[in-house]
Amino acid sequence: MPTLLIIGAGDVARRALPLLLRRWRVLVLCRTEEAAARWRALGAQPMLGDLDNAASLKRLAGLADAALLTAPPPPRGKSDPRMRKLLYTLAKADSIPQQWVYISTSGVYGDAAGRWLDETAPLRPHNERAWRRADAEAVLRRFAIRHGCALTILRAPGIYADDRLPLSRLFNQTPLIADAEDSWSNHIHADDLARLCVAALSRRHGIRVYNACDAQPLPVSRWYRALAETLDLPCPPQLPREAVKASVSPQQWSFLGESRRLDNRRVLRELGVSLRWPSVLDYLAALRQDSARREAILASQAEIR
């Protein structure tokens, strides 16, 4: 059985794990003993290490046939030194993973003023968070070309699930942009993104980028209004675009202000995955029929990650 190394012991990787264990021996980089115990209980083999500590990564070299990269870059700066440390360490071994899958962000496209974008659109990151992801993509591309590896980049928009909903914005009544000036955005359910990761590991040649998103982009305010109605919560006020920009943090504005509609036909066609939730509206329609889930969501006060 081939060996897969997961870098990023987070939610999406955890959701993918049951499918991965059917065909991979799975190693997972964990920062703490507590995290290692959780992953061991799920059937993976944890490896203690920290992406910010290059020395702790040395034991990963030469162990894996493939790598799934879900860890985020550092919280500051325009580059991703974590990715550089990891690749530098793994390149020292005689055996280098020949398949790589990286979860990036659709934020690398920047603001497209609501235009439709496919994977050939130029990268125009507008904030440091997106610059870091664009840097990681570039570093991975160079690595894959140099070593002849297969690389799949999944550019994901807002990830959601029952425990990954933006309830804090509803509870805090963070203002939304008025309909006439609103931004467009796609989404992806965490389970669907996990399945795309698994499917991407079947690619064995070349470099390919995919918009890992749903098929129905929505105005941002429509998503929040529909979520509030589904959970019977008050909807935040809608204000002119400039008024919202002045009243939220720069980080919040980076999510609310950028507007683009993503074409997902390539990922569906080439990876052969049918999304369980092709739209957040489908997800909300199912949630409206499940009072127990709604109650659990409200009790947890889950926030998007």
N, C-alpha and C positions, 0 to 999 in steps of 0.2 A: 504494500500500500504506500503511495507517495506521501510525502510530508509537506504540509502547509504551515507556514509561519504567519500568524496574525499579529500585526503591529497596531495596537489600539484596542484595548480590552473594553470596548464600549457596547452600547445598546444594539447597534446594527449588527456587529459581529456576533453578539450573543444570539440574536434572532436567526442568524445564518447557520449557527453551529450545528443544530440537528441535521440539516441537509448536508453540511460539509463532512460530518463524521461518517456518512455512508460511503465516502470514497477517499477520504484523506485521514492520515494521522495528523492531528492538529496540535501545534505548539502555539502558545499565546504569551506574548510579552506582558508581564504584570509588574506594576510598581511596588505593590505591597503584598505581604503575606496573606492579608485578608482577601484581597482580590484573587490571589493565587488559589486559595482554598475554594472560593466560589467556582472558579473555572475548572478546577480539578473535579469537583462534584458534578459538573456538567459533562464530563468526559474528555476534556482537553488536558494537555500536559503544559502546565504553566512554566514560564522561564522568568525569573526575577531580573529586572533591569529597568533603566530609565533613559529615555531618549535624550535627556539633557546631560547625561553622563556617558561619554563615549566609552570609557573603560568597562562599564557594565554591559556593553553590547557585544563584547568580544566573543563570548561563548555562543552567540547566535550564528557565527560564520560557519558555513559549510553544512548546515543541518537540514535545509529545506529545499524542496524542488520548486516551490511556488510561494508567493507572498501576497497577502491581502492587507492593504494599508488603509486603516480607518482612523489613525491618530491625527489630531489637529496639529497645525503648526504652533509655535509659541504665540502668546497673546499680543506681542508687540513687534514692530519692525516690518520691513517690506520683503524679507527673505525668510526661508525656512531652514535654519541651521540643523534642526532635528533630522530632516530628510538627508541632508549632507552627511551628518555623522553616521546614520544608519547605512547609507549606501557605501560610504568609504570603508566601514567595517566589514560589510558583507562581501565587498569586492576583493578583500584580501585572501579569501579562501580559494582553494582549488575548484570547488563546486559552488556555483552561483545560481540562485533561483532563476528558472527560465520562463516563468509566468508571473506577471505582476498585475495586480488590480488595485487602483487607487481611487478613493472617493474624494473628489474635488467639489467645487461649488460652482453653480451657475453665475455667481457673482463675478467670475473672471470676465464675463462679457460686458460688465458695466451697465450703464443706463442706455437702453435702446429706444426710449420714448414710446414704448408700447409696440414696437415692430416685432414681427415674427423672426426668430433666429433658428438656424440649424447649426450643425457642428462646424461648418466652414466659416462662421462669423468670426471676425477678428476679435482678439482679446483687448478689452479696454477697461481694466480694473480701475475703480474710482476711489477705493479706500484701502487701508493697509491690510485689512482682513482678506480682501480679494487679491491684493498684490502677493501676499504670502502663498496663497494657493497657486497663483500663476507661476510663481518662482518654483514651487515644488513640482508642478507639471513639467516645467522646462528642465529641471535637474533630472527628473525621471526619464524624460525623452532622451537626453544625452546619454544617460546610463544604458538605456535599452538599446540604443543604436550601437554604442561602444561594445556591448557584450552580446549582441544578437538575441536579446530577450523579447518575448511577447509582452506588450504593455497595453492594458485597458484603463482608460480614464473615464470615470463616471461622474459627470457634472450634475450634482444634485441641487435642487432648490430647497424650499422649506420642508423639512422632514417632520412628519406628524404621526401620532398614534394616540391611543387613549391616555397614555402617560407622557405625551409630548405635545400638549396643546397649549396655546398662548393665553392661558386663563388669567395670568397676572395682568395682561393688558386690558382684559375685560373688567377684572376686579378694580384696577386702578383707574379705569375710565380714560385710558390714554386716547387722545383724539385721533380720529381717522380723517382721511382726505375726502372732501366732497366728491360726489359721483362724477361730476363733469370734469374734474381734474385728476382723477384717481390713477394710481399705478396698476399695472398688470403683473401677475405672478403665477407661476406654476407651483405645484406641490408634489410630494411623493410620500406615500405611507412607508413607515420604517420596515414593515414586513416585505413590501414590494421591493424596496431598495436592497434588502438582504437577499432576496431571490435573484435580483440582477447581479449581485456580487458573485453568487454561486455560479450562475450561468456564464459570467465573464471569465471564470477560471477554466472554461473549456476552450478558450481561444489559445492557440499555440504558436501563432506567427504574427509578426508585424505590430504596428502601433495603431490603435483605434480609439477614438473619442466618442462618447455617447452622452446625449442629454438624458439623464436618468430621472425622468419626471412623468407626471400624468399627462393625459391627452387634452385636458380642458383648462387652459389658463383662465383665471378669474380676476376681476378688479379686487384689490386687497380689501377694501371696505365690504364688498359683498361676502367674502369669506368670513370676516369677523361678524357681520350681521347674522349670517346663517348659523354660525357657531353659537352666538348668543341666544338666538331663537331656539335652537335645539336644546340648549341647557337651561332655558328659561332664566337667562341673566340679562340685566340691562345692557343695551347696546351703547358703546361710547359715542359721544357727539361727533358729528362730521363738520369740519371747518375748511376754509380755503387752504390751498396747498402751502402757501407761505406761512400761514398761521400755525399749521401743524409742524412745519420745520422749525419754527421758533420755539415751540413748546416741548419738544422731545429731545432726547440726548442724540449726539452724533451717531452713536451705534444704532439706536432705534431708527433714525432717519435713513441709515444705510439699508435697512430692510424695507421701510415704507416708501422711500423716495425713488428707488430705481424701478424702472418699468420695462418689462420685456415679456414676450410670449414665446415659449420654447416649443419647437417641433420635435416630437419624440418618435417619429416613424422609424428612424434608423435603428434605435435600440430594440424596438419591438420586432422589427423584421430580422435583424441579424442575430440577436440573442435568443429569439424564439420564446420570450416570456410574455404571457398574458397577465396584465396587471389585475390583481383582485379589486383594486380601487382605481379605476381609470379617471376618477374625478373626486375631489373632496366632497362634492355634493352627494355622490353615491355613498360615501362613508357616513355622512351626516344623516342621510335617509335611513340607513341601517341602524344608526345610533338612536334615532327617534323611536324605533320599535323596541328598544332594549332599556327598560327603566333601571334595571340593576346596574348596567354599565354606566348609565348617566349618573346615578347616585354615587358610584365608586369614583368617577372622575371628579365630581364636585367635592367629594370628601378628601381627595388627595390634593386638590388645588395644584394639579400638575402644571408645570411651566415648560415651554419649548426649550430644547437644548441645542 
